[in-house]
Amino acid sequence: MPNVYAGVNDGGLFCIEVRTTKDPIFGKGENCGDNTFITDHRRRFIDSQVFIKQCLALGFKILYFTEENNLSVHKNDNPVLMRLILQK
């Protein structure tokens, strides 16, 4: 994240959408460490509270945050996602 922060212009935005550790498939499959598991492919799950603390410590401001399901339903997959908009 320090490299992301350095690459964002003052006033610029960083937007991210990722699966979180609250996702139903977190912990399933082969554990590769660092909240990463292999099921049908490799997935890294983010602990939203840890991630937000790191971003705030760098100097980002939170403009928008949600962590829930029903944001990106595809067939039988309804992941718990974090959507986050940060501003430098």
N, C-alpha and C positions, 0 to 999 in steps of 0.2 A: 503494500500500500504506500510506502514512502515514495516509490517511483511513480505511482499514479498521481499522488498529490503534487509531486514536482512537475509532472507533465501537464497539469491542468492550469490554465490561465487564471489569474485573479478574477473572481466573479464567475468563473466557469463551473460547469456542472459535470458530475460523474454519476451515471445511472447504472444500476445493477439489478438483475433478477436472477436469483439462484435458489436451489433447493436448500432447505435448512435441516438441522439435526432433529427437527420436529416432524420431518417427512415420514410417512409410514414405512418406507423401505430403508430408512437409515438403520444401519447395523446388519442388514441382510447381505448375504454373499460373502465373497472373500475379502477379509480385512487387509487393506494395504497400508494402514496407519494414517494419521492426520485426517481422521474423519472421511477416509476414502474407502469405497467398497466396489468390488466388481460383481455385477449381476450379468445383465446382457451386454453391458459395457462399463467402463470405469466411471464412477461418479464421486465427486467430492462434495460433501455436505458442509454447510457453513453454520456455525453457532452464531446466530444473529446478534446476541448481546455482546459477545466478545468482539465481533467484527465492528459493531457500532462504536464500542469503547476505543478501539484502535483508530478508527476514522476521526473521532472527536479529538483524540490526543494529538493527531497530526495537524488539526486546525480546520477540518471540514465542519460545516454546519448542516444539520438535517433539515431538508425542505419537505420530505415526504418519506414515510415508512409504513409498511404493512407487512404482516407475516401471517399468511392464511392459505387455505386451499380454495378451490373454485376460481383460481386466477388463470389457469392454463390447463384446462381439462382436455385430454386427448384419448379418445376411446375409453379404456378402463383405467387410465392413469389420471389421478387427481392429486398432484403433489402439493405439499406445503411449501410455498415459496416466500422468499423475502423480496419485496420490491423496495428499493431505497434510492432516493435522489439526494445527492449531497452537493453542496456548493462550497467552493474555495473562497 
